[in-house]
Amino acid sequence: MARNVGPEDRVVRIVLAIGLAVLAYLGVLPPVATIIMVVLAAYLLISGLLARCIFYKVIDVDTSIQEQPYSTTDDRAGL
């Protein structure tokens, strides 16, 4: 699977994963919610580190930066 998560999205995912992991560790919510937070934190951390998201693939979203071809003024002028 090709990378489909951009750099800004990766940072947000990793920060959210760390925040959810800390909340789960502190046990501020009931046990069922803590398990859900741990699973979500693990998914966000893995998708952030690998820059690949299964859900983005399913809905055909790509936030990664695509390389643009270099263009000079000669190319635009038709020379």
ZIKA-V205584 format. One record per residue. RES is the residue in one letter. PHI is phi in degrees with one decimal (none if undefined). BURIAL is I if it has 9 or more other C-alpha atoms within 8 Angstrom, else O. D_CENTER is the distance of its C-alpha to the mean C-alpha in Angstrom with 2 decimals. Layout:
res=RES phi=PHI burial=BURIAL d_center=D_CENTER
res=RES phi=PHI burial=BURIAL d_center=D_CENTER
//
This chain:
res=M phi=none burial=O d_center=14.10
res=A phi=-76.8 burial=O d_center=12.94
res=R phi=-66.7 burial=I d_center=9.68
res=N phi=-137.3 burial=I d_center=7.99
res=V phi=-117.7 burial=I d_center=4.66
res=G phi=-78.1 burial=I d_center=6.56
res=P phi=-62.4 burial=O d_center=7.65
res=E phi=-66.7 burial=O d_center=7.81
res=D phi=-64.1 burial=I d_center=4.44
res=R phi=-63.6 burial=I d_center=3.95
res=V phi=-63.1 burial=I d_center=7.28
res=V phi=-62.4 burial=O d_center=7.08
res=R phi=-63.3 burial=I d_center=5.24
res=I phi=-67.6 burial=I d_center=7.84
res=V phi=-64.0 burial=O d_center=10.49
res=L phi=-63.3 burial=I d_center=10.36
res=A phi=-62.4 burial=I d_center=10.63
res=I phi=-65.0 burial=I d_center=13.50
res=G phi=-62.4 burial=O d_center=15.06
res=L phi=-66.1 burial=I d_center=15.17
res=A phi=-64.8 burial=I d_center=16.55
res=V phi=-65.5 burial=O d_center=19.16
res=L phi=-62.2 burial=I d_center=20.19
res=A phi=-65.7 burial=I d_center=20.58
res=Y phi=-64.3 burial=O d_center=22.58
res=L phi=-72.7 burial=O d_center=24.79
res=G phi=68.0 burial=I d_center=25.48
res=V phi=-79.2 burial=O d_center=25.67
res=L phi=-118.8 burial=O d_center=25.18
res=P phi=-60.4 burial=O d_center=27.13
res=P phi=-56.3 burial=O d_center=26.45
res=V phi=-64.7 burial=O d_center=24.89
res=A phi=-65.5 burial=O d_center=22.32
res=T phi=-65.2 burial=I d_center=21.71
res=I phi=-63.5 burial=I d_center=21.04
res=I phi=-62.5 burial=O d_center=18.54
res=M phi=-62.9 burial=I d_center=16.76
res=V phi=-65.0 burial=I d_center=16.83
res=V phi=-64.0 burial=O d_center=15.42
res=L phi=-64.4 burial=I d_center=12.54
res=A phi=-63.0 burial=I d_center=11.95
res=A phi=-64.0 burial=I d_center=12.26
res=Y phi=-63.5 burial=O d_center=9.80
res=L phi=-63.0 burial=I d_center=7.02
res=L phi=-65.5 burial=I d_center=8.43
res=I phi=-65.1 burial=O d_center=8.86
res=S phi=-68.1 burial=I d_center=5.64
res=G phi=-71.1 burial=I d_center=4.47
res=L phi=-73.3 burial=O d_center=7.98
res=L phi=-90.1 burial=O d_center=8.44
res=A phi=61.0 burial=I d_center=5.84
res=R phi=-135.3 burial=I d_center=6.91
res=C phi=-129.0 burial=I d_center=6.58
res=I phi=-66.0 burial=O d_center=10.19
res=F phi=-67.8 burial=O d_center=10.29
res=Y phi=-63.3 burial=I d_center=9.04
res=K phi=-63.9 burial=I d_center=11.72
res=V phi=-65.1 burial=O d_center=14.22
res=I phi=-95.4 burial=O d_center=14.14
res=D phi=59.0 burial=O d_center=13.88
res=V phi=-110.9 burial=O d_center=11.08
res=D phi=-138.2 burial=I d_center=9.93
res=T phi=-100.5 burial=O d_center=8.32
res=S phi=-75.4 burial=I d_center=9.16
res=I phi=-78.5 burial=O d_center=12.54
res=Q phi=-92.5 burial=O d_center=15.39
res=E phi=-70.1 burial=O d_center=18.50
res=Q phi=-95.4 burial=O d_center=21.35
res=P phi=-65.8 burial=O d_center=24.89
res=Y phi=-72.0 burial=O d_center=27.12
res=S phi=-129.9 burial=O d_center=29.86
res=T phi=-111.3 burial=O d_center=33.10
res=T phi=-66.7 burial=O d_center=35.74
res=D phi=-64.2 burial=O d_center=37.86
res=D phi=-65.4 burial=O d_center=35.39
res=R phi=-73.8 burial=O d_center=35.35
res=A phi=-83.3 burial=O d_center=39.12
res=G phi=81.3 burial=O d_center=39.73
res=L phi=-86.3 burial=O d_center=41.62
//
